[in-house]
Amino acid sequence: MFRKYIGIFVVALAVLITGQADAKGKKGQTTVQGTVYAVDVSGGTVTLQSNDGTLTALNIVRSSKLKRNNKKVTLMGLVLGDNATAQYDASNNTKQLTATGAIVSTLSGAVVGVKSGTGVVQLDRGSFGTNAHTRIIRNGEVTTLGTLTGRDHVVAHVKQGSSQSHGTQSEGDGTAIDVQVEGPEECEIEGTITQIDLDANTVTISSEYDDWGVTVNVTPDTIIEVEGIETPTIADLAVGQYVEAVYASDTQDAFRIEVQNEEEEGYAEGPITAIDPVAGTITIDCYGSPVTLFVTASTKIEKNDDVAGFGDLQVGDEGMAEYNTTTMIAKEIEVESAEDED
């Protein structure tokens, strides 16, 4: 009888040890499963998001083994949104990462132009389209299409056989699943142009929100967007125009200046009553009047005060949207989840 209990104890101990080994992995390694949330090529990290929303940042070192759809890839070959499983050590150094996702082609190069209205990004080596589902990372941070600059380098993964669901994307431009961007650190300002110096190539902007302003330098790399003008220059800007500008904090060089039409700005507030993932639209019940808006890669989305994507929006979320009344494209969406409201 004593030998029988000893045998049961040994078997139970073996099962317990085996279970711990599976959870920790080989030689103290830990396993995490989720989707690829962010990639920072220059920083050498990849962030996975688990089903419960937990983010795990992993270091990619020389010994790390990365595979995507059973093929060896570099960090640049991972696609945002991929399903992934990773083993890593106590220092969060990745030993192995295996990812699966859609079949894609890769397009890379320097940014030449960005068309926020159509969602098309022009590179020195081609162009691609974007839509509400396109995930954009710049310097390892989740962002929107509007932050791309003329000094950025882009890697875009385009789904084979894709097409644009909204806008006037040029024929042959595939829709990017993700856009991974590396570029200089930047600042943003939103406000009114108070002065333009064509000799010095500078534009002074007064902030909408605070009692401050900035004078930015317009360089050959500055991307300027003015509705109705194909290739606008500083001469197409005017005092009194409302603009959004992205610029370098050290040199004050403007990366991007986009003219906004305040007369076309609309606001909707209320719960989300419908979401169409194919069309890339949401419907907000604005005090009994439904407003259907297009969501694009340029739409800034926040949920519960955190940066979010189109896929994070849910029917029942309560919030506010700022949009263009002509195109019905949402410029900004801020929501809180229904459970938080309760």
Buried (B, 14 or more C-beta within 10 A) or exposed (E): EEEEEEEEEEEEEEEEEEEEEEEEBEEEBBBBEBBBBBBBBEBBBBBBBEEEEEEBBBBBEEEBEBBBBEEEBEBBBBBBBBEBBBBBBEEBBBBBBBBEBBEBEEBBBBBBBBBBBBBBBBBEEBBBBBBBBBBBBBBBEBBBBBBBBBBBBBBBBBBEEBEBBBBEBBEEBBBBBBBBBBBBEBBEBBBBBEEBEEEEBBBBBBEEEEEEBBBBBBBEBBBBBBBEEEEBEBEBBEEEBBBBBBBBEEEEBBBBBBBBEEEEEBEBBBBBBEBBBEBBBBBBBBEEEEBBBBBBBBBBBBBBEEEBBBEBBEEEBBBBBBBBEEBBBBBBBBBBBBEEEE
